[in-house]
Amino acid sequence: MARIHFLDVTNRDGVQTARLGLSKLQKTMINMYLNEMGIYQSEIGFPTTRHESFYLQANLELAEMGVLQPIRLGGWIRATVDDVERAFQLVPGIKHLNLSIPTSDQMIQGKFQGSLNREDIISMMIDAVEAARAYGTESVGVNAEDASRTETDFLARFGLAARDHGARRLRYCDTLGYDNPFTIYESARALAESVGMPIEVHCHGDLGMAVANSLAGARGTVDGGQDAYINTTVNGIGERAGNADLVATALAITKSRGFSERYQLEPPVDLTRAWKISRYASYAFGVPIPINQPGVGANVFAHGSGIHVDGVLKDPFNYELYSFDEVGRGVQEIVDTGSLICSGEYSGISGFKYLMGRMAVRFKNPAQAEKILELVRYANVASQRPLVEDELLFIAKYPGVARKLLTLIPPD
């Protein structure tokens, strides 16, 4: 039986969201938490973008060190030979790539204004795939942008050409959230059967169906005999109305009626990490978690109605589909209401030693403490908010990697 894998795109689609963004350290922490959860792959960024290059190199270094393992780290580029060449110029160690190009007539005509046609699209994609393979990539995925508005026959021909020239996956992009669970099931199954390689489903929430469409697309792919890859983002943060939320999608696969009996995740997702990654992403993006967010919202395990309270007190499963500890909740949080010492871009050595001492971090000598403090200051400049405990510990443990993450060199 084919399996379902999660390929999270928070560090690519999530950071493309208008008016939002993450520092390079914050993106790295997201990758760390995704790895802890057991997510198969993270689309970590844009290897053709100069200001991403040190960050990407640093994360690949963490992978070589065994810190970011077993998660796979992939980059997103346009399906052009120029982008492939630039990606390997800036990030020579990149091993996994997704190459994206529009496939719908709307976008071919609307974006290229008559300069390209369908045959040109296939030709450009083939050239890009062959170039990526020539550089020794371990896996190449091909993205059909606006696939849900692309004619099925052309999409199948596009996918077959990609497969025949070395691509490993076809990403079916419901770029505008146009699909519904019934249409995406049929499309994904038809593609899996006709193209004969794994299908990724990339769903947006413009009509509020990103999670439902992701499950339906994955089911159609598996029913078509191929492994399915679901694109998610933490807290559903993504362009416009967002993407399929990581935690909600994982809960839907594992907890919805009868689904997991036939359609299984590989590797299994450790949902006890859900609360941690959702809270961190909320803090890093500066976007509160909605109170009704599946798994992590403030009201998910809150009860006020008399009938409900009576039922929950007798047995929580009367009104709770899953327990709070299954998603990593239930631990008490301590909130300082008196004097508060936090990190900042103008922090001094005394306050910094105090903070690190509370986390049982000791420095060998004053010079080491000053060096780590300087990195922490730079990290605060990048994020413009106090660093959380895990960020401080990361910098103290991997100062060389942190320095690379904090390095930005604008062109002359």
GUMAR-890665 format. One record per residue (C-alpha): residue in one letter; residue number from 1; x, y, z. Coordinates in Angstrom, 2 decimals. Layout:
% GUMAR-890665
+------+-----+---------+---------+---------+
! code ! pos !       x !       y !       z !
+------+-----+---------+---------+---------+
!    A ! NUM !       X !       Y !       Z !
...
+------+-----+---------+---------+---------+
***
This chain:
% GUMAR-890665
+------+-----+---------+---------+---------+
! code ! pos !       x !       y !       z !
+------+-----+---------+---------+---------+
!    M !   1 !    0.00 !    0.00 !    0.00 !
!    A !   2 !    1.25 !    3.47 !   -0.90 !
!    R !   3 !    1.84 !    5.91 !    1.95 !
!    I !   4 !    1.27 !    9.60 !    2.74 !
!    H !   5 !    4.20 !   11.88 !    3.56 !
!    F !   6 !    4.25 !   15.45 !    4.84 !
!    L !   7 !    6.31 !   18.04 !    2.99 !
!    D !   8 !    6.04 !   21.25 !    4.97 !
!    V !   9 !    6.41 !   24.57 !    3.13 !
!    T !  10 !    6.26 !   27.06 !    6.01 !
!    N !  11 !    9.75 !   28.33 !    5.20 !
!    R !  12 !    8.79 !   28.91 !    1.57 !
!    D !  13 !    5.07 !   29.57 !    1.14 !
!    G !  14 !    4.58 !   30.73 !    4.72 !
!    V !  15 !    7.25 !   33.41 !    4.51 !
!    Q !  16 !    5.88 !   34.60 !    1.16 !
!    T !  17 !    2.76 !   35.76 !    2.99 !
!    A !  18 !    2.20 !   39.48 !    2.58 !
!    R !  19 !    3.18 !   41.50 !    5.66 !
!    L !  20 !    4.71 !   38.48 !    7.43 !
!    G !  21 !    8.15 !   36.92 !    7.56 !
!    L !  22 !   10.75 !   35.09 !    9.62 !
!    S !  23 !   14.39 !   35.74 !   10.39 !
!    K !  24 !   16.90 !   33.12 !    9.26 !
!    L !  25 !   17.27 !   31.88 !   12.83 !
!    Q !  26 !   13.49 !   31.58 !   13.15 !
!    K !  27 !   13.31 !   29.61 !    9.90 !
!    T !  28 !   16.00 !   27.31 !   11.25 !
!    M !  29 !   14.07 !   26.76 !   14.49 !
!    I !  30 !   11.01 !   25.83 !   12.42 !
!    N !  31 !   13.14 !   23.20 !   10.66 !
!    M !  32 !   14.35 !   21.92 !   14.03 !
!    Y !  33 !   10.80 !   21.54 !   15.32 !
!    L !  34 !    9.60 !   19.90 !   12.09 !
!    N !  35 !   12.42 !   17.40 !   12.42 !
!    E !  36 !   11.40 !   16.65 !   16.01 !
!    M !  37 !    7.82 !   16.03 !   14.81 !
!    G !  38 !    8.96 !   13.50 !   12.22 !
!    I !  39 !    8.03 !   15.54 !    9.15 !
!    Y !  40 !    9.45 !   13.91 !    6.02 !
!    Q !  41 !   10.72 !   17.04 !    4.25 !
!    S !  42 !   10.90 !   20.79 !    4.72 !
!    E !  43 !   10.95 !   23.19 !    1.80 !
!    I !  44 !   13.44 !   25.44 !    3.49 !
!    G !  45 !   13.71 !   28.35 !    1.09 !
!    F !  46 !   14.91 !   29.86 !   -2.16 !
!    P !  47 !   18.43 !   28.83 !   -3.26 !
!    T !  48 !   18.46 !   31.43 !   -6.04 !
!    T !  49 !   17.95 !   34.29 !   -3.58 !
!    R !  50 !   21.27 !   35.70 !   -2.40 !
!    H !  51 !   20.16 !   36.64 !    1.10 !
!    E !  52 !   19.01 !   33.04 !    1.65 !
!    S !  53 !   22.32 !   31.44 !    0.66 !
!    F !  54 !   24.10 !   31.50 !    4.04 !
!    Y !  55 !   20.93 !   30.34 !    5.80 !
!    L !  56 !   20.53 !   27.44 !    3.38 !
!    Q !  57 !   24.18 !   26.50 !    3.68 !
!    A !  58 !   23.92 !   26.62 !    7.47 !
!    N !  59 !   20.91 !   24.30 !    7.53 !
!    L !  60 !   22.62 !   21.85 !    5.19 !
!    E !  61 !   25.60 !   21.98 !    7.57 !
!    L !  62 !   23.26 !   21.10 !   10.45 !
!    A !  63 !   22.05 !   18.14 !    8.39 !
!    E !  64 !   25.62 !   16.96 !    7.84 !
!    M !  65 !   26.23 !   17.26 !   11.58 !
!    G !  66 !   23.23 !   15.00 !   12.20 !
!    V !  67 !   21.26 !   17.77 !   13.92 !
!    L !  68 !   18.68 !   18.10 !   11.14 !
!    Q !  69 !   18.21 !   14.40 !   10.52 !
!    P !  70 !   16.31 !   12.47 !    9.22 !
!    I !  71 !   14.27 !   15.34 !    7.74 !
!    R !  72 !   15.05 !   16.14 !    4.11 !
!    L !  73 !   15.78 !   19.75 !    3.22 !
!    G !  74 !   14.59 !   20.99 !   -0.16 !
!    G !  75 !   14.67 !   24.24 !   -2.10 !
!    W !  76 !   12.14 !   25.91 !   -4.41 !
!    I !  77 !   13.11 !   27.48 !   -7.73 !
!    R !  78 !   11.50 !   28.31 !  -11.05 !
!    A !  79 !   11.70 !   25.61 !  -13.71 !
!    T !  80 !   14.41 !   27.31 !  -15.74 !
!    V !  81 !   17.98 !   26.30 !  -16.47 !
!    D !  82 !   19.17 !   29.70 !  -15.26 !
!    D !  83 !   17.56 !   29.13 !  -11.85 !
!    V !  84 !   19.08 !   25.67 !  -11.58 !
!    E !  85 !   22.55 !   27.00 !  -12.36 !
!    R !  86 !   22.20 !   29.90 !   -9.94 !
!    A !  87 !   20.92 !   27.60 !   -7.19 !
!    F !  88 !   24.02 !   25.44 !   -7.39 !
!    Q !  89 !   26.24 !   28.48 !   -7.64 !
!    L !  90 !   24.89 !   29.92 !   -4.37 !
!    V !  91 !   24.13 !   26.64 !   -2.54 !
!    P !  92 !   26.32 !   23.89 !   -4.01 !
!    G !  93 !   25.24 !   21.32 !   -1.42 !
!    I !  94 !   21.51 !   21.44 !   -2.15 !
!    K !  95 !   20.25 !   17.89 !   -2.75 !
!    H !  96 !   16.49 !   18.24 !   -3.17 !
!    L !  97 !   14.71 !   20.71 !   -5.45 !
!    N !  98 !   11.19 !   21.53 !   -6.53 !
!    L !  99 !   10.97 !   23.26 !   -9.92 !
!    S ! 100 !    7.85 !   25.35 !  -10.49 !
!    I ! 101 !    6.16 !   26.57 !  -13.66 !
!    P ! 102 !    2.58 !   27.58 !  -14.55 !
!    T ! 103 !    0.52 !   25.04 !  -16.51 !
!    S ! 104 !   -2.97 !   26.56 !  -16.83 !
!    D ! 105 !   -3.92 !   28.48 !  -19.97 !
!    Q ! 106 !   -4.96 !   31.35 !  -17.69 !
!    M ! 107 !   -1.45 !   31.68 !  -16.28 !
!    I ! 108 !    0.44 !   30.83 !  -19.47 !
!    Q ! 109 !   -1.42 !   33.60 !  -21.26 !
!    G ! 110 !   -1.83 !   35.94 !  -18.31 !
!    K ! 111 !    1.73 !   35.77 !  -17.00 !
!    F ! 112 !    3.72 !   35.30 !  -20.21 !
!    Q ! 113 !    1.49 !   37.51 !  -22.40 !
!    G ! 114 !    1.77 !   35.33 !  -25.51 !
!    S ! 115 !    5.53 !   34.78 !  -25.38 !
!    L ! 116 !    5.13 !   31.09 !  -24.40 !
!    N ! 117 !    2.71 !   28.30 !  -25.22 !
!    R ! 118 !    2.05 !   24.84 !  -23.76 !
!    E ! 119 !    4.87 !   23.22 !  -25.72 !
!    D ! 120 !    7.29 !   25.85 !  -24.49 !
!    I ! 121 !    6.24 !   25.13 !  -20.91 !
!    I ! 122 !    7.00 !   21.43 !  -21.27 !
!    S ! 123 !   10.29 !   22.14 !  -23.03 !
!    M ! 124 !   11.44 !   24.59 !  -20.34 !
!    M ! 125 !   10.52 !   22.13 !  -17.60 !
!    I ! 126 !   12.40 !   19.27 !  -19.29 !
!    D ! 127 !   15.53 !   21.39 !  -19.71 !
!    A ! 128 !   15.39 !   22.45 !  -16.05 !
!    V ! 129 !   14.88 !   18.89 !  -14.79 !
!    E ! 130 !   17.78 !   17.61 !  -16.88 !
!    A ! 131 !   19.99 !   20.43 !  -15.64 !
!    A ! 132 !   19.11 !   19.67 !  -12.00 !
!    R ! 133 !   19.81 !   15.99 !  -12.51 !
!    A ! 134 !   23.14 !   16.82 !  -14.15 !
!    Y ! 135 !   24.17 !   18.63 !  -10.96 !
!    G ! 136 !   23.57 !   15.42 !   -9.02 !
!    T ! 137 !   20.38 !   16.23 !   -7.13 !
!    E ! 138 !   18.98 !   13.30 !   -5.17 !
!    S ! 139 !   15.38 !   14.21 !   -5.90 !
!    V ! 140 !   13.61 !   16.62 !   -8.23 !
!    G ! 141 !    9.96 !   17.49 !   -7.89 !
!    V ! 142 !    8.12 !   19.35 !  -10.64 !
!    N ! 143 !    5.40 !   21.83 !   -9.65 !
!    A ! 144 !    2.42 !   22.43 !  -11.89 !
!    E ! 145 !    1.36 !   25.89 !  -10.76 !
!    D ! 146 !   -2.41 !   26.40 !  -11.04 !
!    A ! 147 !   -2.90 !   22.69 !  -11.74 !
!    S ! 148 !   -6.53 !   22.81 !  -10.60 !
!    R ! 149 !   -7.29 !   25.13 !  -13.55 !
!    T ! 150 !   -5.22 !   23.09 !  -16.01 !
!    E ! 151 !   -6.78 !   20.68 !  -18.50 !
!    T ! 152 !   -6.27 !   17.12 !  -17.30 !
!    D ! 153 !   -4.83 !   15.80 !  -20.56 !
!    F ! 154 !   -2.15 !   18.50 !  -20.68 !
!    L ! 155 !   -1.36 !   18.02 !  -16.99 !
!    A ! 156 !   -0.85 !   14.30 !  -17.59 !
!    R ! 157 !    1.41 !   14.99 !  -20.56 !
!    F ! 158 !    3.37 !   17.49 !  -18.48 !
!    G ! 159 !    3.76 !   14.92 !  -15.68 !
!    L ! 160 !    4.84 !   12.12 !  -18.02 !
!    A ! 161 !    7.49 !   14.34 !  -19.58 !
!    A ! 162 !    8.77 !   15.24 !  -16.11 !
!    R ! 163 !    8.93 !   11.59 !  -15.07 !
!    D ! 164 !   10.64 !   10.47 !  -18.26 !
!    H ! 165 !   13.39 !   13.04 !  -17.75 !
!    G ! 166 !   14.14 !   12.22 !  -14.12 !
!    A ! 167 !   11.61 !   13.94 !  -11.88 !
!    R ! 168 !   10.51 !   11.98 !   -8.81 !
!    R ! 169 !    7.25 !   13.78 !   -7.95 !
!    L ! 170 !    4.58 !   15.91 !   -9.59 !
!    R ! 171 !    3.22 !   18.70 !   -7.40 !
!    Y ! 172 !   -0.44 !   19.38 !   -8.08 !
!    C ! 173 !   -0.86 !   23.01 !   -7.00 !
!    D ! 174 !   -4.36 !   24.16 !   -6.15 !
!    T ! 175 !   -2.85 !   27.63 !   -6.27 !
!    L ! 176 !   -6.08 !   29.57 !   -5.77 !
!    G ! 177 !   -7.94 !   27.09 !   -3.56 !
!    Y ! 178 !  -10.25 !   26.40 !   -6.49 !
!    D ! 179 !  -10.70 !   22.65 !   -5.96 !
!    N ! 180 !  -13.10 !   20.84 !   -3.67 !
!    P ! 181 !  -12.59 !   17.38 !   -2.11 !
!    F ! 182 !  -14.48 !   15.66 !   -4.94 !
!    T ! 183 !  -12.65 !   17.28 !   -7.85 !
!    I ! 184 !   -9.18 !   16.99 !   -6.35 !
!    Y ! 185 !   -9.74 !   13.33 !   -5.53 !
!    E ! 186 !  -10.56 !   12.59 !   -9.16 !
!    S ! 187 !   -7.68 !   14.69 !  -10.50 !
!    A ! 188 !   -5.10 !   13.22 !   -8.15 !
!    R ! 189 !   -6.20 !    9.66 !   -8.80 !
!    A ! 190 !   -6.22 !   10.15 !  -12.56 !
!    L ! 191 !   -2.73 !   11.67 !  -12.47 !
!    A ! 192 !   -1.35 !    8.93 !  -10.22 !
!    E ! 193 !   -2.69 !    6.27 !  -12.59 !
!    S ! 194 !   -1.67 !    7.96 !  -15.84 !
!    V ! 195 !    1.67 !    9.49 !  -14.83 !
!    G ! 196 !    2.84 !    6.63 !  -12.64 !
!    M ! 197 !    4.79 !    8.58 !  -10.02 !
!    P ! 198 !    4.06 !   10.12 !   -6.61 !
!    I ! 199 !    1.79 !   13.17 !   -6.50 !
!    E ! 200 !    2.15 !   16.13 !   -4.16 !
!    V ! 201 !   -0.96 !   18.07 !   -3.26 !
!    H ! 202 !   -0.46 !   21.74 !   -2.49 !
!    C ! 203 !   -3.72 !   23.30 !   -1.32 !
!    H ! 204 !   -4.70 !   26.85 !   -0.41 !
!    G ! 205 !   -7.61 !   27.99 !    1.74 !
!    D ! 206 !   -9.30 !   30.62 !   -0.42 !
!    L ! 207 !  -12.58 !   28.69 !   -0.09 !
!    G ! 208 !  -11.82 !   27.22 !    3.33 !
!    M ! 209 !  -11.07 !   23.69 !    2.12 !
!    A ! 210 !   -7.27 !   23.38 !    2.24 !
!    V ! 211 !   -7.20 !   20.58 !    4.83 !
!    A ! 212 !  -10.15 !   18.68 !    3.35 !
!    N ! 213 !   -8.70 !   18.99 !   -0.16 !
!    S ! 214 !   -5.31 !   17.79 !    1.04 !
!    L ! 215 !   -6.84 !   14.61 !    2.49 !
!    A ! 216 !   -8.96 !   14.00 !   -0.59 !
!    G ! 217 !   -6.02 !   14.56 !   -2.94 !
!    A ! 218 !   -3.79 !   12.25 !   -0.91 !
!    R ! 219 !   -6.51 !    9.61 !   -0.86 !
!    G ! 220 !   -6.94 !    9.86 !   -4.63 !
!    T ! 221 !   -3.19 !    9.50 !   -5.13 !
!    V ! 222 !   -2.95 !    6.43 !   -2.89 !
!    D ! 223 !   -6.03 !    4.90 !   -4.53 !
!    G ! 224 !   -4.22 !    5.49 !   -7.83 !
!    G ! 225 !   -1.32 !    3.37 !   -6.59 !
!    Q ! 226 !    1.23 !    6.07 !   -5.77 !
!    D ! 227 !    2.72 !    7.64 !   -2.66 !
!    A ! 228 !    1.15 !   10.97 !   -1.77 !
!    Y ! 229 !    2.90 !   14.07 !   -0.43 !
!    I ! 230 !    0.86 !   16.70 !    1.39 !
!    N ! 231 !    2.17 !   20.26 !    1.58 !
!    T ! 232 !    1.44 !   21.95 !    4.91 !
!    T ! 233 !    2.38 !   25.08 !    6.82 !
!    V ! 234 !    2.49 !   25.62 !   10.57 !
!    N ! 235 !   -0.77 !   27.26 !   11.72 !
!    G ! 236 !   -1.87 !   27.33 !    8.08 !
!    I ! 237 !    0.10 !   30.54 !    7.47 !
!    G ! 238 !    0.50 !   31.11 !    3.75 !
!    E ! 239 !   -0.38 !   33.41 !    0.91 !
!    R ! 240 !   -3.83 !   35.05 !    1.01 !
!    A ! 241 !   -6.10 !   32.72 !    3.04 !
!    G ! 242 !   -3.25 !   30.34 !    3.83 !
!    N ! 243 !   -2.34 !   26.70 !    3.26 !
!    A ! 244 !   -3.30 !   23.39 !    4.81 !
!    D ! 245 !   -2.44 !   23.63 !    8.50 !
!    L ! 246 !    0.15 !   21.08 !    9.62 !
!    V ! 247 !   -1.48 !   20.11 !   12.91 !
!    A ! 248 !   -5.05 !   20.09 !   11.58 !
!    T ! 249 !   -4.02 !   17.93 !    8.61 !
!    A ! 250 !   -2.16 !   15.47 !   10.83 !
!    L ! 251 !   -5.15 !   15.26 !   13.17 !
!    A ! 252 !   -7.53 !   14.75 !   10.26 !
!    I ! 253 !   -5.45 !   11.88 !    8.88 !
!    T ! 254 !   -5.01 !   10.14 !   12.22 !
!    K ! 255 !   -8.32 !   10.91 !   13.94 !
!    S ! 256 !  -11.04 !   11.28 !   11.31 !
!    R ! 257 !  -13.48 !    8.43 !   10.84 !
!    G ! 258 !  -11.83 !    5.41 !    9.23 !
!    F ! 259 !   -9.13 !    7.34 !    7.34 !
!    S ! 260 !   -6.03 !    6.01 !    9.07 !
!    E ! 261 !   -7.21 !    2.43 !    8.73 !
!    R ! 262 !   -6.27 !    2.53 !    5.06 !
!    Y ! 263 !   -4.26 !    5.70 !    4.49 !
!    Q ! 264 !   -1.17 !    5.86 !    6.68 !
!    L ! 265 !    1.46 !    8.48 !    7.36 !
!    E ! 266 !    5.12 !    7.67 !    6.80 !
!    P ! 267 !    6.92 !    8.48 !    8.96 !
!    P ! 268 !    4.35 !    8.85 !   11.74 !
!    V ! 269 !    3.96 !   12.42 !   12.99 !
!    D ! 270 !    4.66 !   13.02 !   16.66 !
!    L ! 271 !    1.66 !   15.13 !   17.55 !
!    T ! 272 !    2.92 !   15.69 !   21.10 !
!    R ! 273 !    5.14 !   18.35 !   19.49 !
!    A ! 274 !    2.16 !   20.19 !   18.01 !
!    W ! 275 !    1.65 !   22.70 !   20.80 !
!    K ! 276 !    5.35 !   23.64 !   20.84 !
!    I ! 277 !    5.73 !   24.31 !   17.11 !
!    S ! 278 !    2.40 !   26.12 !   16.83 !
!    R ! 279 !    3.19 !   28.44 !   19.72 !
!    Y ! 280 !    6.64 !   29.18 !   18.37 !
!    A ! 281 !    5.35 !   29.94 !   14.87 !
!    S ! 282 !    2.69 !   32.22 !   16.37 !
!    Y ! 283 !    5.34 !   34.13 !   18.30 !
!    A ! 284 !    7.82 !   34.27 !   15.41 !
!    F ! 285 !    5.28 !   35.41 !   12.80 !
!    G ! 286 !    3.50 !   37.66 !   15.28 !
!    V ! 287 !    0.13 !   36.09 !   14.44 !
!    P ! 288 !   -2.09 !   34.84 !   17.32 !
!    I ! 289 !   -3.43 !   31.29 !   17.18 !
!    P ! 290 !   -7.21 !   31.44 !   16.59 !
!    I ! 291 !   -9.12 !   30.21 !   19.65 !
!    N ! 292 !  -10.85 !   27.55 !   17.52 !
!    Q ! 293 !   -7.69 !   26.28 !   15.78 !
!    P ! 294 !   -7.77 !   22.43 !   15.76 !
!    G ! 295 !   -5.52 !   20.94 !   18.39 !
!    V ! 296 !   -3.87 !   24.14 !   19.58 !
!    G ! 297 !   -6.60 !   26.78 !   19.89 !
!    A ! 298 !   -7.47 !   28.08 !   23.36 !
!    N ! 299 !  -11.05 !   26.76 !   23.16 !
!    V ! 300 !  -10.34 !   23.27 !   21.79 !
!    F ! 301 !  -10.45 !   21.77 !   25.30 !
!    A ! 302 !  -12.62 !   24.46 !   26.93 !
!    H ! 303 !  -16.16 !   23.66 !   28.04 !
!    G ! 304 !  -18.87 !   25.97 !   29.32 !
!    S ! 305 !  -22.24 !   24.39 !   28.59 !
!    G ! 306 !  -23.65 !   22.50 !   31.56 !
!    I ! 307 !  -24.40 !   19.36 !   29.56 !
!    H ! 308 !  -20.90 !   19.36 !   28.05 !
!    V ! 309 !  -19.15 !   20.03 !   31.36 !
!    D ! 310 !  -21.06 !   17.22 !   33.02 !
!    G ! 311 !  -20.11 !   14.85 !   30.20 !
!    V ! 312 !  -16.43 !   15.84 !   30.18 !
!    L ! 313 !  -16.12 !   15.48 !   33.94 !
!    K ! 314 !  -17.46 !   11.95 !   33.67 !
!    D ! 315 !  -15.31 !   11.04 !   30.66 !
!    P ! 316 !  -13.40 !   13.59 !   28.53 !
!    F ! 317 !  -14.01 !   11.55 !   25.40 !
!    N ! 318 !  -17.70 !   12.33 !   25.63 !
!    Y ! 319 !  -16.90 !   15.75 !   24.13 !
!    E ! 320 !  -13.22 !   15.58 !   23.15 !
!    L ! 321 !  -12.20 !   13.62 !   20.07 !
!    Y ! 322 !   -8.58 !   13.44 !   21.24 !
!    S ! 323 !   -6.87 !   14.24 !   24.53 !
!    F ! 324 !   -4.94 !   17.42 !   25.21 !
!    D ! 325 !   -1.75 !   15.52 !   26.00 !
!    E ! 326 !   -1.82 !   13.93 !   22.54 !
!    V ! 327 !   -1.06 !   17.36 !   21.08 !
!    G ! 328 !    1.49 !   18.30 !   23.73 !
!    R ! 329 !   -0.76 !   20.37 !   25.95 !
!    G ! 330 !   -1.41 !   20.12 !   29.67 !
!    V ! 331 !    1.87 !   21.47 !   31.01 !
!    Q ! 332 !    1.68 !   24.53 !   33.22 !
!    E ! 333 !    3.20 !   27.72 !   31.89 !
!    I ! 334 !    4.88 !   30.21 !   34.20 !
!    V ! 335 !    4.35 !   33.85 !   33.32 !
!    D ! 336 !    6.48 !   36.44 !   35.09 !
!    T ! 337 !    4.36 !   39.26 !   36.44 !
!    G ! 338 !    7.17 !   41.04 !   38.28 !
!    S ! 339 !   10.65 !   42.01 !   37.14 !
!    L ! 340 !   11.45 !   40.56 !   33.72 !
!    I ! 341 !   14.87 !   40.13 !   32.14 !
!    C ! 342 !   14.86 !   39.38 !   28.42 !
!    S ! 343 !   17.30 !   39.38 !   25.54 !
!    G ! 344 !   17.60 !   42.36 !   23.22 !
!    E ! 345 !   19.89 !   44.00 !   20.71 !
!    Y ! 346 !   21.24 !   46.22 !   23.49 !
!    S ! 347 !   21.59 !   43.51 !   26.16 !
!    G ! 348 !   24.55 !   43.65 !   28.52 !
!    I ! 349 !   26.68 !   40.85 !   29.88 !
!    S ! 350 !   25.11 !   40.76 !   33.35 !
!    G ! 351 !   21.56 !   40.27 !   32.11 !
!    F ! 352 !   22.73 !   37.80 !   29.50 !
!    K ! 353 !   24.59 !   35.66 !   32.04 !
!    Y ! 354 !   21.51 !   35.75 !   34.24 !
!    L ! 355 !   19.29 !   34.47 !   31.42 !
!    M ! 356 !   21.68 !   31.73 !   30.39 !
!    G ! 357 !   22.25 !   30.75 !   34.01 !
!    R ! 358 !   18.54 !   30.12 !   34.42 !
!    M ! 359 !   18.92 !   27.56 !   31.60 !
!    A ! 360 !   21.94 !   25.97 !   33.31 !
!    V ! 361 !   24.32 !   27.29 !   30.64 !
!    R ! 362 !   27.81 !   28.08 !   31.91 !
!    F ! 363 !   30.60 !   29.68 !   29.90 !
!    K ! 364 !   34.23 !   28.63 !   30.01 !
!    N ! 365 !   35.48 !   32.20 !   30.26 !
!    P ! 366 !   34.33 !   35.83 !   29.83 !
!    A ! 367 !   35.46 !   35.89 !   26.21 !
!    Q ! 368 !   33.14 !   33.02 !   25.29 !
!    A ! 369 !   30.20 !   34.72 !   27.02 !
!    E ! 370 !   30.88 !   37.96 !   25.14 !
!    K ! 371 !   31.06 !   36.10 !   21.82 !
!    I ! 372 !   27.70 !   34.37 !   22.34 !
!    L ! 373 !   26.13 !   37.61 !   23.60 !
!    E ! 374 !   27.20 !   39.40 !   20.41 !
!    L ! 375 !   25.50 !   36.70 !   18.31 !
!    V ! 376 !   22.36 !   37.02 !   20.45 !
!    R ! 377 !   22.35 !   40.77 !   19.85 !
!    Y ! 378 !   22.48 !   40.24 !   16.11 !
!    A ! 379 !   19.69 !   37.66 !   16.33 !
!    N ! 380 !   17.54 !   40.20 !   18.16 !
!    V ! 381 !   18.24 !   42.78 !   15.48 !
!    A ! 382 !   16.99 !   40.30 !   12.86 !
!    S ! 383 !   13.84 !   39.21 !   14.69 !
!    Q ! 384 !   13.02 !   42.48 !   16.48 !
!    R ! 385 !   11.67 !   40.56 !   19.45 !
!    P ! 386 !   13.22 !   38.86 !   22.51 !
!    L ! 387 !   14.67 !   35.44 !   21.78 !
!    V ! 388 !   12.93 !   32.42 !   23.27 !
!    E ! 389 !   14.79 !   29.83 !   25.31 !
!    D ! 390 !   15.32 !   27.39 !   22.44 !
!    E ! 391 !   16.83 !   30.14 !   20.28 !
!    L ! 392 !   19.27 !   31.14 !   23.02 !
!    L ! 393 !   20.25 !   27.52 !   23.57 !
!    F ! 394 !   20.72 !   26.99 !   19.83 !
!    I ! 395 !   23.09 !   29.95 !   19.55 !
!    A ! 396 !   25.07 !   28.83 !   22.59 !
!    K ! 397 !   25.38 !   25.27 !   21.27 !
!    Y ! 398 !   26.05 !   26.06 !   17.59 !
!    P ! 399 !   27.71 !   29.50 !   17.51 !
!    G ! 400 !   29.43 !   28.85 !   14.17 !
!    V ! 401 !   26.18 !   27.92 !   12.49 !
!    A ! 402 !   24.39 !   30.83 !   14.16 !
!    R ! 403 !   27.01 !   33.24 !   12.82 !
!    K ! 404 !   26.32 !   32.01 !    9.30 !
!    L ! 405 !   22.56 !   32.37 !    9.81 !
!    L ! 406 !   23.05 !   35.97 !   10.92 !
!    T ! 407 !   25.33 !   36.94 !    8.05 !
!    L ! 408 !   23.89 !   39.12 !    5.31 !
!    I ! 409 !   26.13 !   40.65 !    2.64 !
!    P ! 410 !   24.28 !   42.97 !    0.23 !
!    P ! 411 !   25.74 !   43.19 !   -3.29 !
!    D ! 412 !   27.96 !   46.12 !   -4.24 !
+------+-----+---------+---------+---------+
***
